[in-house]
Amino acid sequence: MKRNLFILVLALQSAWVLYTVAVQERAWSAGKVIMLETERVDPRDLLRGDYLILNYKISNVPTNLFSPPVGRDLPLGTKVFVALEPRGDFYAVSRASTNEFQPATGELVLKARSTWAMWNRTNSIRVEYGLEKYFVREGTGNPEGKLTVQAVVPASGHASIKQVFLDGKPYVEAMKSQTR
């Protein structure tokens, strides 16, 4: 009996891992690949290891792009739906709402949560998309240069990072040349 229970638990755990991988792979293959521009943030955290904190230009959503209108004091953790459209090489915010909506032609919608930003003195709402951390090899968490992100956005609106670029090169390759 214990052996059968052990096999069942092991099978369920294996099925869960395979399901998670399949869902991620399906999102990557069916999702739209977009480029996002980042802004500089200090990546150091002694307790969690080396990673990049990615701050996107699309993270500050101007309040005048919201429909219905919102104030600067949107409660922390509020669901926000942000429509992005291509502008040059990168995607930028075209409109936003606290209510779910359908994207217009050429737009895609990302799901986000409002967050608190002490340094934000503009008329905008600070949001997080779940794309703000990218773990890197030890000793490579403080790059010199411009970071950009290639993200995949499936129909669910929950984007994931596909690749990070440093001055147009894949991050791993760029850091190899910086450490030599």
Secondary structure, 3 states (H helix, E strand, C coil): CHHHHHHHHHHHHHHHHHHHHHHHHHHHHHCEEEEEEEECCCCCCCCCCCEEECEEHHHEEEHHHECCCCCCCCCCCCEEEEEEEEECCEEEEEEEECCCCCCCCCCEEEEEEECCCCCCCCCEEEEECCCCEEECCCCCCCCCCCEEEEEEECCCCCCEEEEEEECCEEHHHHHHHHHC
